[in-house]
Amino acid sequence: MERIGLVGLGRMGQAIGGRLLAAGHSLVVYNRTAARAAPLLAAGAQRVATPAQVVEHADVVLTILTDDAAVEQVYRGRDGLLSVAATGRLFIEMSTIRTATIRALLAPVLAAGARLVDMPVSGTVAPARQGQLLGLAGGDAADVARALAVVQHCCRRVVHLGPLGAGTTMKLVLNMPMAVFWAALAEALAIGAGHGLQRAAMLEVFLDSPVALPALRAKVPLMLGAAEDVAFDVTGVRKDLLAMTATAQAVAVATPTAAAALAHFAAATAAGYGARDVALIVDYVDEMTRLSRGDSA
C-alpha cells in the first residue's frame, strides 16, 4: 500500500483525508494553518512542516487547494513540492483551477522525476465523507490508473477524459451551469418577492418542476432559515467563475452569462457574504433589491 500525502485541509481536504485514513492508508498532511490538521492527527495522520516534507514521506501526494495562486505556491514556492527530488512520486491535483495552470505544472513535475494527473471532483463535503464524489481525470492512462487506487476511497466513479488538463476543463464546464443557476434563481426569487410571492411557496413550485437542479432540494431548508452548514461558499463560486471565464477566453469562447453570474458572486463577496453557502446568494440579491427600493425590511 502506497504512502499518501495530502496538502490542503479545508472542508474537502478534511473529508478526503478521513476517507483515506479509514481505508487504512498511512497519511502525512500539510496545511498552511497548522491547527486545521488536528482532526486528522487525532485519527492517525502525521503532520509535517512544509510541502517538501510531504514529498519526502509519501509516494502519492494529493493537493486540494483554494485557488491557482495557492497551487503555484505549493508546487513551486520555497519548500514546495518541487523543491526536493520527487523521483517516482505521483501528484494528484484535485483543486478547481484554470486549465492553463495545471498544464504549466507538467514540465517542472516531469523534470523533478515525478508524474502528474489532474483530478478535480464533483460533489461537496457530504458526498466526500460518504465516498460518493465524481472524479474527473486528465493525464496518462497508467498514471490515472495509479491514482485510482487512492481516490477510489472517496469517489464513486472516476472518468478519464483525456490528457493532462482534461479533468480540470471538465470541472469548469460542469460547474458553470451550476453557478449560473444559483445567480438566476436569486434574481427570480427577488422578482417573485417584489410582487408579493413567498419564498417558501416559490421554492416548493421549483421543486415540483423540471427547472431545478437536483442540488436545490438539499438547500431549500437553508434558504428558509435553517442553521447554516456551509458546503460550498460564495467566494469559492466567485473563484471558479474567474477560472471558467479565463479558460474560455483562452479558446475564444464568449461567456456573457457566466460573466453576469460572476458579477453577483463578486459583489456578494465584497458585501460580506463570501463565507456564506452558495445558496445564500439569494439572500444577497434579496437584500440588495430591498435596499434599492428603499424597503425597511
C-alpha positions in Angstrom: 0.0 0.0 0.0 1.5 3.3 -1.1 2.2 6.1 1.4 -0.2 9.0 0.9 0.4 12.7 1.3 -2.4 15.4 1.5 -1.8 19.1 1.0 -4.8 21.3 1.8 -7.1 20.7 4.8 -10.1 22.8 4.0 -13.6 21.2 4.2 -13.0 18.9 1.2 -9.4 18.0 2.3 -10.6 17.0 5.7 -13.3 14.8 4.3 -10.9 13.1 1.8 -8.3 12.7 4.4 -10.8 11.0 6.7 -11.7 8.5 4.0 -8.1 7.6 3.3 -7.4 7.0 7.0 -10.5 4.9 7.3 -9.3 2.8 4.4 -6.1 2.0 6.2 -3.6 4.3 4.4 -0.8 6.0 6.2 -1.3 9.7 5.7 1.0 12.7 6.1 -0.6 16.1 5.8 0.4 19.7 5.4 -1.7 22.9 5.7 -0.6 26.5 6.0 -2.8 26.8 9.0 -1.5 24.0 11.2 -4.5 23.9 13.5 -6.7 22.5 10.7 -4.7 19.3 10.9 -6.0 18.5 14.4 -9.0 16.2 13.4 -6.9 14.1 11.0 -4.0 13.9 13.5 -6.5 12.6 16.1 -7.4 9.9 13.5 -3.8 8.8 12.9 -2.3 11.2 10.4 1.1 12.7 10.7 1.7 16.4 10.1 4.8 17.9 8.5 6.0 21.5 8.4 6.4 22.0 4.6 5.1 20.6 1.3 8.6 19.4 0.6 8.5 17.2 3.6 5.2 15.7 2.3 7.1 14.5 -0.8 9.8 13.0 1.4 7.3 10.9 3.4 4.8 10.0 0.6 4.6 8.1 -2.7 1.4 9.7 -3.8 0.6 13.3 -3.0 -2.9 14.7 -3.3 -3.4 18.5 -3.4 -6.7 20.2 -3.0 -6.2 24.0 -2.6 -8.1 27.2 -2.7 -7.0 28.7 -6.0 -4.4 29.0 -8.7 -2.0 31.1 -6.6 -2.1 28.5 -3.8 -1.4 25.7 -6.2 1.6 27.6 -7.7 3.0 28.3 -4.2 2.6 24.8 -3.0 4.3 23.3 -6.1 6.9 25.9 -6.9 7.4 28.1 -3.9 10.1 27.9 -1.3 10.0 24.4 0.3 7.3 23.5 -2.2 6.6 20.0 -3.6 9.1 20.5 -6.4 11.9 21.9 -4.3 13.1 18.4 -3.5 13.8 15.3 -5.5 10.5 13.6 -6.3 11.5 10.6 -8.4 8.7 8.1 -8.7 6.2 10.3 -6.9 2.7 10.8 -8.3 1.0 14.2 -7.8 -2.8 14.2 -8.0 -4.0 17.8 -8.3 -7.6 18.0 -7.2 -8.1 21.8 -7.0 -10.6 23.6 -9.2 -8.2 25.9 -11.1 -7.6 27.2 -14.6 -6.7 24.7 -17.3 -3.6 26.7 -18.1 -2.4 26.4 -14.5 -2.4 22.6 -14.4 -0.8 22.3 -17.8 2.0 24.7 -16.8 3.0 22.3 -14.0 3.6 19.3 -16.2 7.2 20.2 -17.3 8.5 21.1 -13.9 6.9 18.0 -12.4 8.5 15.7 -15.0 11.8 17.5 -14.5 11.6 16.5 -10.8 11.2 12.9 -11.8 7.5 12.7 -10.8 4.2 12.2 -12.6 1.1 14.4 -12.6 -2.6 13.9 -13.1 -5.4 16.3 -12.6 -8.5 15.0 -10.8 -10.9 17.6 -9.5 -14.1 16.2 -8.1 -17.8 17.0 -8.5 -19.5 17.0 -5.1 -19.3 18.7 -1.8 -18.5 17.7 1.7 -21.3 15.2 2.4 -20.6 13.1 -0.7 -16.8 13.3 0.1 -17.4 11.9 3.5 -19.6 9.1 2.0 -17.1 8.2 -0.8 -19.6 9.4 -3.4 -17.6 12.0 -5.4 -17.3 12.0 -9.1 -13.7 12.2 -10.2 -12.7 14.0 -13.4 -9.3 12.8 -14.5 -6.7 14.0 -17.0 -3.3 12.5 -17.6 -1.6 9.4 -19.0 -3.6 6.2 -18.6 -1.0 4.5 -16.4 -0.9 7.5 -14.1 -4.6 7.7 -13.8 -4.8 4.0 -13.0 -2.3 4.5 -10.2 -4.3 7.5 -8.9 -7.5 5.4 -9.0 -6.1 3.1 -6.4 -6.1 6.0 -4.0 -9.1 8.1 -5.0 -11.4 5.2 -5.2 -11.9 5.6 -1.4 -13.6 9.0 -1.9 -15.0 8.6 -5.5 -18.0 6.5 -6.6 -16.7 6.9 -10.2 -13.7 8.3 -12.0 -14.0 9.4 -15.6 -10.7 9.6 -17.6 -11.4 12.4 -20.0 -8.1 12.8 -21.9 -4.6 14.2 -21.4 -3.5 16.4 -18.5 -5.8 19.3 -18.2 -8.9 17.5 -19.4 -10.2 16.8 -15.9 -9.8 20.4 -14.9 -11.5 21.6 -18.0 -14.4 19.3 -17.4 -14.8 20.5 -13.9 -15.1 24.1 -15.1 -17.5 23.1 -17.8 -19.6 21.2 -15.3 -19.7 23.9 -12.7 -20.5 26.8 -15.0 -24.3 26.0 -15.4 -24.5 25.4 -11.6 -23.1 28.9 -10.8 -25.4 30.5 -13.4 -28.4 28.6 -11.9 -27.8 30.0 -8.4 -27.4 33.5 -9.7 -30.5 33.2 -11.9 -32.5 31.7 -9.0 -31.6 34.6 -6.8 -32.9 37.1 -9.4 -36.0 35.0 -10.0 -36.9 34.8 -6.3 -36.3 38.5 -5.9 -38.8 39.2 -8.7 -41.4 37.0 -7.1 -40.9 38.5 -3.7 -41.2 42.0 -5.2 -44.7 41.0 -6.4 -45.8 39.5 -3.1 -44.9 35.8 -3.5 -43.5 34.0 -0.5 -40.1 32.3 -0.9 -41.3 29.0 0.6 -44.1 28.8 -1.9 -41.9 29.7 -4.8 -39.3 27.1 -3.8 -42.0 24.4 -3.4 -43.1 25.0 -7.0 -39.4 24.9 -8.2 -39.0 21.5 -6.6 -42.1 20.2 -8.3 -40.9 21.2 -11.7 -38.1 20.1 -14.1 -36.4 23.5 -13.8 -34.5 23.0 -10.6 -31.1 21.4 -10.2 -31.1 18.2 -8.1 -28.9 20.1 -5.6 -31.7 22.6 -4.8 -33.7 20.2 -2.7 -31.0 19.9 -0.1 -30.5 23.7 0.0 -34.2 24.7 0.5 -34.1 24.4 4.3 -31.1 26.7 4.4 -32.8 29.3 2.2 -35.8 29.1 4.6 -33.8 29.9 7.7 -32.3 26.6 8.8 -28.9 26.6 10.6 -26.1 27.1 8.1 -23.8 24.3 7.3 -21.6 25.6 4.5 -20.8 23.1 1.8 -19.6 25.4 -1.0 -19.1 29.1 -0.2 -19.8 32.2 -2.3 -16.1 33.1 -2.5 -15.4 29.6 -3.9 -18.0 30.1 -6.7 -16.5 33.5 -7.5 -13.1 31.9 -7.8 -14.4 29.1 -10.0 -16.2 31.6 -12.3 -12.9 33.5 -12.7 -11.2 30.3 -13.7 -14.1 29.5 -16.1 -14.1 32.8 -17.9 -10.3 32.9 -18.2 -10.2 29.3 -19.5 -13.0 30.2 -22.0 -11.0 33.3 -23.2 -8.1 31.0 -24.0 -10.1 29.3 -26.7 -12.1 32.5 -27.8 -15.4 31.5 -26.2 -17.5 34.4 -25.1 -19.2 33.9 -21.7 -21.6 36.8 -21.1 -23.9 34.6 -19.0 -21.0 33.4 -16.7 -19.8 37.0 -16.5 -23.2 38.1 -15.3 -23.2 35.4 -12.6 -19.6 36.4 -11.7 -20.8 40.0 -11.1 -23.3 38.7 -8.5 -20.8 36.5 -6.7 -18.0 39.1 -6.7 -20.3 41.8 -5.3 -21.7 39.4 -2.7 -18.2 38.5 -1.6 -17.4 42.2 -1.3 -20.6 42.7 0.7 -19.5 40.2 3.4 -21.3 37.1 2.0 -18.0 35.4 0.9 -18.0 32.7 3.7 -21.8 32.0 3.3 -23.1 29.0 1.5 -23.7 29.3 -2.2 -27.4 29.0 -1.8 -27.5 32.2 0.2 -26.7 34.3 -2.9 -30.4 34.5 -2.8 -30.3 36.5 0.4 -27.7 38.8 -1.0 -29.8 39.6 -4.1 -32.9 40.0 -2.0 -31.1 42.4 0.4 -29.7 44.5 -2.5 -33.1 44.6 -4.1 -34.8 45.7 -1.0 -32.2 48.4 -0.4 -32.6 49.7 -4.0 -36.4 50.0 -3.4 -35.9 51.7 0.0 -37.7 48.9 1.8 -37.3 48.9 5.6 -37.5 45.0 5.9 
